[in-house]
């Protein structure tokens, strides 16, 4: 439950991340890359879930839609937003 709540909180920074508003360029580039990597992974996870769901019974598919999909979607949105913060900071500093 804690992981699900953390994963869906778009304002939740990663440990050691710091504040995008005050970060120097090197730090901003680092976190932009980290969030890019994680977002790409989450998108692949969602694609794989969709592939697997296509082979499931209607009942199983519905349960996955109600449980797994919202968690992965929330995590992806969190990482997408955090990536946006860092991308804007990189643009400001370049």
C-alpha distances in whole Angstrom, upper triangle without the diagonal:
4,5,5,6,9,10,11,12,16,17,15,18,17,18,22,23,25,26,27,30,32,31,34,35,34,31,30,31,29,26,27,27,24,22,25,24,20,21,24,21,19,22,23,19,20,23,23,20,23,26,24,23,27,28,26,27,26,24,22,22,21,17,17,18,15,12,13,15,13,11,14,16,13,13,17,18,16,18,21,21,21,24,26,26,27,30,31,32,33,36,36,37,39
4,5,5,6,8,10,11,14,15,12,15,14,15,19,19,21,23,24,27,28,28,31,32,31,28,27,29,26,23,25,25,22,20,23,23,19,20,23,21,18,22,23,20,21,24,24,22,25,27,26,26,29,30,28,30,29,27,25,25,24,21,20,20,18,15,15,17,15,12,14,16,14,13,17,17,15,17,20,20,19,22,24,24,25,28,29,29,31,33,34,35,37
4,5,5,6,9,10,13,14,11,13,12,14,17,18,20,22,23,26,27,26,29,30,29,25,25,26,24,20,22,22,19,17,20,19,15,17,19,17,15,18,19,17,17,21,21,19,22,24,23,23,27,28,26,28,28,26,23,23,22,20,18,19,17,14,13,15,13,10,11,14,11,10,14,15,13,14,17,18,17,19,22,22,23,25,27,27,29,31,32,33,35
4,5,5,6,9,12,14,12,14,14,16,20,20,22,23,24,26,28,28,31,31,30,27,26,27,25,22,23,23,20,18,20,20,16,16,19,17,14,17,18,15,16,19,19,17,20,22,21,21,24,26,24,26,25,23,21,20,19,17,15,15,14,11,10,12,10,7,9,11,9,8,12,13,11,13,16,17,17,19,21,22,23,25,27,27,29,31,32,33,35
4,5,5,6,10,11,10,13,14,15,19,18,20,21,22,24,26,26,29,30,30,26,25,27,25,21,22,24,20,18,21,21,17,17,21,19,16,19,21,18,18,22,22,20,23,26,25,24,27,29,27,29,27,26,24,23,22,19,18,18,16,13,13,14,12,9,12,13,9,9,13,13,11,14,16,16,16,19,20,20,22,24,25,26,28,30,31,32,34
4,5,5,8,9,7,9,10,12,15,15,17,18,19,21,23,23,26,27,26,23,22,23,21,18,19,20,17,15,18,18,15,15,19,17,15,18,20,18,18,22,22,21,23,26,26,25,29,30,29,31,30,28,26,25,24,22,20,20,18,16,15,16,13,10,12,13,10,8,12,12,9,11,14,14,13,16,18,18,19,22,23,23,25,27,28,29,31
4,6,8,10,8,10,10,13,16,15,18,18,19,22,24,23,26,26,25,22,21,22,20,17,18,18,15,13,16,16,12,12,15,14,11,14,16,14,14,18,19,17,20,23,22,22,25,27,26,28,27,26,24,22,22,20,17,17,16,14,12,13,11,7,8,9,7,5,8,9,7,9,12,12,12,14,16,17,18,20,22,22,24,26,27,28,30
4,6,9,8,11,13,16,19,17,19,19,19,22,24,24,27,27,27,24,22,23,22,18,19,20,18,15,17,18,14,13,17,16,13,15,18,16,15,19,20,18,20,23,23,22,25,27,26,28,26,25,23,22,21,19,17,16,15,13,13,12,9,7,9,8,5,5,8,8,6,9,11,11,12,14,16,16,18,20,21,22,24,26,27,29,30
4,5,5,9,11,14,17,15,16,16,17,19,21,21,24,25,25,22,20,22,21,17,18,20,17,15,17,18,15,15,18,18,15,17,20,19,18,22,23,22,23,26,27,26,29,31,30,31,30,29,27,26,24,23,21,20,18,17,16,16,13,11,12,12,8,8,11,9,6,10,12,10,10,14,15,14,16,19,20,20,23,24,25,26,29
4,6,8,11,14,16,14,15,14,14,16,19,19,22,22,23,20,18,19,19,15,15,17,15,12,15,17,14,13,17,17,15,16,20,19,18,21,23,22,23,27,27,27,29,32,31,33,31,31,29,27,26,25,22,21,20,19,18,17,14,13,13,12,8,8,9,7,4,7,9,6,7,10,11,11,13,15,16,17,19,21,21,23,25
4,6,10,13,14,12,12,11,12,13,16,16,20,21,22,18,16,19,18,15,15,18,16,13,17,18,16,15,19,20,18,20,23,22,22,25,26,26,27,30,31,30,33,35,34,36,35,34,32,30,29,28,26,25,23,22,21,20,17,16,16,15,12,11,13,11,7,10,11,8,8,11,12,10,13,15,15,16,19,20,20,22,24
4,7,9,12,10,11,11,12,15,17,17,20,21,21,17,16,19,17,14,15,17,15,13,16,17,14,15,18,18,16,19,22,21,21,24,25,25,27,29,30,29,32,35,34,36,35,33,31,30,29,27,25,24,23,21,20,20,17,15,15,15,12,11,13,12,8,9,12,10,8,12,13,12,13,17,17,17,19,22,22,23,25
4,7,8,6,8,9,10,13,14,13,17,18,17,14,13,15,14,10,12,14,12,11,14,15,13,14,18,18,17,19,22,21,22,25,26,26,28,30,31,31,34,36,35,37,37,36,33,32,31,30,27,27,26,24,22,22,20,17,17,17,14,12,14,13,9,9,12,11,8,11,13,11,11,15,16,15,17,20,20,20,23
4,6,5,8,11,12,15,16,14,17,18,17,13,13,15,13,9,12,13,10,10,13,14,12,13,17,16,16,19,21,20,21,24,25,25,27,29,30,30,33,35,35,37,37,36,33,32,32,30,27,27,26,24,22,22,20,17,17,18,15,12,14,14,11,10,13,13,9,12,14,13,12,16,18,16,18,21,21,21,24
4,6,8,11,13,17,16,15,17,19,17,14,15,16,14,11,15,15,12,13,16,16,14,17,20,19,19,22,24,23,24,27,28,28,30,32,32,33,36,38,37,40,39,38,35,34,34,32,30,30,29,26,24,25,23,20,20,21,19,16,17,18,14,14,17,16,13,15,18,16,15,19,20,19,20,23,23,23,25
4,6,10,12,15,14,12,14,16,14,11,13,15,12,10,14,15,12,13,17,17,16,18,21,21,21,24,26,25,27,30,30,30,33,35,35,36,39,41,40,43,43,42,39,38,38,36,33,33,32,30,28,28,27,23,23,24,21,19,20,20,17,15,18,17,14,15,18,15,14,18,19,17,18,21,21,20,23
4,7,8,12,11,9,12,13,12,9,9,12,10,7,11,12,10,11,14,15,14,16,19,19,19,22,24,24,25,28,29,29,31,33,34,35,38,39,39,42,41,41,38,36,36,35,32,32,31,29,27,27,25,22,21,22,20,17,18,18,14,13,15,14,10,12,14,12,10,14,15,13,15,18,18,17,20
4,7,9,8,7,10,13,13,9,10,13,11,9,12,15,13,14,17,18,17,19,22,23,22,25,27,27,28,31,32,32,34,37,37,38,41,43,42,45,44,43,41,39,39,37,35,34,34,31,30,29,27,25,24,24,22,19,20,19,16,15,17,15,12,13,15,12,11,14,15,12,14,17,17,16,19
4,5,6,6,10,12,13,10,9,13,13,11,13,16,15,14,17,19,19,19,23,24,23,25,28,28,29,31,33,33,35,37,38,38,41,43,43,45,44,44,41,40,39,38,35,34,34,32,30,30,27,25,25,24,22,20,20,19,16,15,16,14,11,13,13,10,9,13,12,10,13,15,14,14,17
4,6,5,9,10,11,9,7,10,11,9,10,13,13,13,15,18,18,18,21,22,22,24,26,27,27,30,32,32,33,36,37,37,40,42,42,45,44,43,41,39,39,38,35,34,33,32,30,29,27,25,24,23,21,19,19,18,15,14,14,12,9,10,10,6,6,9,9,6,9,12,11,11,14
4,6,9,11,13,11,9,13,14,13,13,17,17,16,19,21,21,21,24,26,25,27,30,30,31,33,35,35,36,39,40,41,43,45,45,48,46,46,44,42,41,40,38,36,36,35,33,32,30,28,27,26,24,22,22,20,18,17,17,14,12,13,12,8,9,11,9,7,10,12,10,11,14
4,7,10,12,10,9,13,14,13,14,18,18,18,20,22,23,23,26,27,27,29,32,32,33,35,37,38,39,41,43,43,45,48,48,50,49,49,46,44,44,43,40,39,39,37,35,34,32,30,30,29,26,25,24,23,20,19,20,17,15,16,15,12,11,13,12,9,11,13,11,10,14
4,7,8,6,6,10,10,10,12,14,15,15,17,20,20,21,23,25,25,27,29,30,31,33,35,36,37,39,41,41,44,46,46,49,48,48,45,43,43,42,39,38,38,36,34,33,32,29,28,28,26,23,23,22,19,18,19,17,14,14,14,11,9,12,11,8,9,12,11,9,13
4,6,6,6,9,10,11,12,14,16,17,18,20,21,22,24,26,27,28,31,32,33,35,36,37,39,41,42,43,45,48,48,51,50,50,48,45,46,44,41,41,41,39,37,36,34,32,31,30,28,26,25,25,22,20,21,19,16,16,16,13,11,12,12,9,9,12,10,8,10
4,5,5,6,9,10,10,12,14,15,16,18,20,21,22,24,26,27,29,30,31,33,35,36,37,39,41,42,44,46,47,49,49,49,47,44,45,44,41,40,40,38,36,35,34,32,30,29,28,26,24,24,22,19,19,19,16,14,15,13,10,10,11,8,6,9,9,6,7
4,5,5,6,9,10,11,12,14,15,17,19,20,21,23,25,26,28,29,31,32,34,35,37,38,40,41,43,45,46,49,48,49,46,44,44,43,40,39,40,38,35,34,33,31,29,29,28,25,24,24,22,19,20,19,16,15,16,14,11,12,13,11,9,12,12,10,10
4,5,5,6,9,10,11,12,14,16,17,18,20,21,23,24,26,27,29,30,32,33,35,36,38,39,41,43,44,47,46,46,43,41,42,41,37,37,37,35,33,32,31,28,27,27,25,22,22,22,19,17,18,17,14,13,14,12,9,11,13,10,9,13,13,11,13
4,5,5,6,9,10,11,12,14,16,16,18,20,21,22,24,26,27,28,30,31,33,35,36,37,39,41,42,45,44,44,42,40,40,39,36,35,35,34,31,30,29,27,25,24,23,21,20,19,17,15,15,14,11,10,11,9,6,8,9,6,6,9,10,9,10
4,6,5,6,9,10,10,12,14,15,16,19,20,21,23,24,26,27,29,30,32,33,35,36,38,40,41,44,44,44,41,39,40,39,35,35,36,34,31,30,29,27,25,25,24,21,19,20,18,15,15,15,12,10,12,11,7,8,10,9,6,10,11,10,10
4,5,5,6,9,10,11,13,14,16,17,19,20,22,23,25,26,28,29,31,32,33,35,37,39,40,43,43,43,40,38,39,37,34,34,34,32,29,29,28,26,23,24,23,20,19,19,17,14,15,16,12,11,13,12,9,10,13,11,10,13,15,13,14
4,5,5,6,8,10,11,12,14,15,16,18,20,21,22,24,26,27,28,30,31,33,35,37,37,40,40,40,37,35,36,34,31,31,31,29,26,26,25,22,20,21,19,16,15,16,14,11,12,12,9,8,10,10,6,9,12,10,10,13,15,14,15
4,6,5,6,9,10,10,12,14,15,16,18,20,21,22,24,26,27,29,30,31,33,36,36,39,39,39,36,34,35,34,31,30,31,29,26,25,24,22,20,19,19,16,14,15,13,10,10,11,8,6,8,8,5,6,9,9,8,11,13,13,13
4,5,5,6,9,10,11,13,14,15,17,19,20,21,23,25,26,27,29,30,32,34,35,38,38,39,36,33,34,34,30,30,31,29,26,25,25,23,20,20,20,17,15,16,15,11,12,13,11,8,11,12,9,9,13,13,11,14,16,16,15
4,5,5,6,9,10,11,13,14,16,17,19,20,21,23,25,26,27,29,31,33,33,36,36,37,33,32,33,31,28,28,29,26,23,23,22,20,18,18,18,14,13,15,13,9,11,13,10,8,12,12,10,11,15,14,13,16,19,18,18
4,5,5,6,8,10,10,12,14,15,16,18,20,21,22,24,26,27,29,31,31,34,34,34,31,29,30,29,25,25,26,24,21,20,19,17,15,15,14,11,10,11,10,6,7,9,7,5,9,10,9,10,13,13,13,16,18,18,19
4,6,5,6,9,10,11,12,14,15,17,18,20,21,23,25,26,27,30,31,34,34,34,31,29,30,29,26,25,26,25,22,20,20,19,16,15,16,13,11,12,12,8,8,11,9,6,10,12,10,10,13,14,13,15,18,18,18
4,6,5,6,9,10,11,13,15,16,17,19,20,21,23,25,26,28,29,32,33,33,30,28,29,28,25,25,26,24,21,20,20,18,15,16,16,13,11,14,13,9,11,13,12,10,13,15,13,13,17,18,16,19,21,21,21
4,5,5,6,9,10,10,12,14,15,16,18,20,21,22,25,26,27,30,30,30,27,25,26,25,22,22,23,21,17,17,17,15,12,13,13,10,8,11,10,7,9,12,11,10,13,15,14,14,18,18,18,20,23,23,23
4,5,5,6,9,10,11,12,14,15,17,18,20,21,23,25,26,29,28,29,26,24,25,24,20,20,21,20,17,15,15,14,10,10,11,9,6,8,9,6,6,10,10,8,11,14,13,13,16,18,18,19,22,23,23
4,6,5,6,9,10,11,12,14,16,17,19,20,22,24,25,28,28,29,26,24,25,25,21,21,23,21,18,16,17,16,12,12,14,12,9,12,13,9,10,13,13,11,14,17,16,15,19,20,19,21,24,24,24
4,5,5,6,9,10,11,12,14,15,17,18,20,22,23,26,27,27,24,22,23,23,19,19,21,19,15,14,16,14,10,12,14,11,9,12,13,10,12,15,15,13,16,19,18,18,21,23,22,24,27,27,27
4,5,5,6,9,10,10,12,14,15,16,19,21,21,24,24,24,21,19,20,20,16,16,17,16,12,11,12,10,7,8,10,7,6,9,10,9,10,13,14,13,16,18,18,18,21,23,23,24,27,28,28
4,5,5,6,9,10,11,12,14,15,17,19,20,23,23,24,21,19,20,20,16,16,18,17,13,11,13,12,9,9,11,10,7,10,12,10,10,14,15,14,16,19,19,18,21,23,23,24,27,28,28
4,5,5,6,9,10,11,12,14,16,17,19,22,23,24,21,18,20,20,16,16,19,18,14,12,15,14,10,11,14,12,10,14,15,13,14,17,18,17,19,22,22,21,24,26,25,27,30,31,30
4,5,5,6,9,10,11,12,14,16,17,20,20,21,18,16,18,17,13,14,16,14,10,10,12,11,8,10,12,11,10,13,15,13,15,18,18,18,20,23,23,23,26,28,27,29,32,32,32
4,5,5,6,9,10,10,13,15,15,18,18,19,16,14,15,15,11,11,14,13,9,7,10,10,7,8,11,10,9,12,14,14,14,17,19,18,20,23,23,23,26,28,28,29,32,33,33
4,5,5,6,9,10,11,13,15,18,18,20,17,14,16,17,13,13,16,16,12,10,13,14,10,11,15,14,12,15,17,16,16,20,21,20,22,25,25,24,27,29,29,30,33,34,34
4,5,5,6,8,10,11,13,16,17,18,15,13,16,16,12,13,16,15,12,11,14,14,11,13,16,15,14,17,19,18,19,22,23,22,24,27,27,27,30,32,31,33,36,37,36
4,5,5,6,9,10,11,14,14,15,12,10,12,12,9,10,13,12,8,8,11,12,9,11,14,14,13,16,19,18,19,22,23,23,25,28,28,28,31,33,33,34,37,38,38
4,5,5,6,9,10,13,13,15,12,9,12,13,10,9,13,13,11,9,12,14,11,12,16,16,15,17,20,20,19,23,24,24,25,28,29,29,31,33,33,34,37,39,38
4,6,5,7,9,13,14,16,13,11,14,15,12,13,16,16,13,12,16,17,14,15,19,19,18,20,23,22,22,25,27,26,28,31,31,31,33,36,35,36,39,40,40
4,5,6,7,10,12,13,10,9,12,13,10,12,15,14,12,12,16,16,14,16,19,19,19,21,24,23,24,27,28,28,30,33,33,33,36,38,37,38,41,43,42
4,5,5,8,9,10,8,5,9,10,8,9,12,12,11,10,14,15,14,15,18,19,19,21,23,24,24,27,28,28,30,33,33,33,36,38,38,39,42,43,43
4,6,8,9,12,10,8,11,13,11,11,15,16,14,13,17,19,17,18,21,22,21,23,26,26,26,29,31,30,32,35,35,35,37,40,40,40,43,45,44
4,7,9,12,10,9,12,14,12,14,17,17,16,15,19,20,19,20,24,24,23,26,28,28,29,32,33,33,35,37,38,38,40,42,42,43,46,47,47
4,6,8,6,6,9,10,10,11,14,15,14,14,18,19,18,20,23,23,23,26,28,28,29,32,33,33,35,38,38,38,41,43,43,44,47,48,48
4,5,5,6,9,10,11,12,14,15,16,16,19,21,21,22,24,26,26,28,30,31,31,34,36,36,37,40,41,41,43,46,46,47,49,51,51
4,6,5,6,9,10,10,12,14,15,15,17,20,20,20,23,25,25,26,29,30,30,32,35,35,36,39,40,40,42,45,45,46,48,50,50
4,5,5,6,9,10,11,12,14,15,17,19,20,20,23,24,25,26,29,30,30,33,34,35,37,39,40,41,43,45,46,46,49,51,51
4,5,5,6,9,10,11,11,12,15,16,17,18,21,22,23,24,26,27,28,31,32,33,34,37,38,38,41,43,43,44,47,48,49
4,5,5,6,9,10,10,10,13,15,15,16,18,20,20,22,24,25,26,28,30,30,32,34,36,36,38,40,41,41,44,46,46
4,5,5,6,9,10,10,12,14,15,16,18,20,20,21,24,25,26,28,30,31,32,34,36,36,38,40,41,42,44,46,46
4,5,5,6,8,9,11,12,14,15,17,18,20,21,23,24,25,27,29,30,31,33,35,35,37,39,40,42,44,45,46
4,5,5,5,6,9,10,11,12,14,16,16,18,20,21,22,24,26,27,28,31,32,32,34,36,37,38,41,42,43
4,6,6,5,7,10,10,11,13,15,15,17,19,20,21,23,25,26,27,29,31,31,33,35,36,37,39,41,41
4,7,7,7,9,11,11,13,15,16,17,19,21,22,23,25,26,27,29,31,32,33,35,37,38,39,41,42
4,6,6,7,9,11,11,13,15,16,17,19,20,22,23,25,26,28,30,31,32,34,35,37,38,40,41
4,6,5,6,9,10,11,12,14,16,17,18,20,21,23,24,26,27,28,30,32,33,34,36,38,39
4,5,5,6,8,10,10,12,14,15,16,18,20,21,22,24,26,26,28,30,31,32,34,36,37
4,6,5,6,9,10,10,12,14,15,16,18,20,21,23,24,25,27,29,30,31,33,35,36
4,5,5,6,9,10,11,12,14,15,17,18,20,21,23,24,26,27,29,30,32,33,35
4,5,5,6,9,10,11,12,14,15,16,18,20,21,22,24,26,27,28,30,32,32
4,5,5,6,9,10,10,12,14,15,16,19,20,21,22,24,25,27,29,30,31
4,5,5,6,9,10,11,12,14,15,17,19,20,21,23,24,26,27,29,30
4,5,5,6,9,10,11,12,14,16,17,18,20,21,23,24,26,27,28
4,5,5,6,9,10,10,12,14,15,16,18,20,21,22,24,26,26
4,5,5,6,9,10,10,12,14,15,16,19,20,21,23,24,26
4,5,5,6,8,10,11,13,14,16,17,19,20,21,23,25
4,5,5,6,8,10,11,12,14,15,16,18,20,21,22
4,6,5,6,9,10,10,12,14,15,16,18,20,21
4,5,5,6,9,10,11,13,14,15,17,19,20
4,5,5,6,9,10,11,13,14,16,17,19
4,5,5,6,9,10,10,12,14,15,16
4,5,5,6,9,10,10,12,14,15
4,6,5,6,9,10,11,13,15
4,5,5,6,9,10,11,12
4,5,5,6,9,10,11
4,5,5,6,9,10
4,5,5,6,9
4,5,5,6
4,5,5
4,6
4
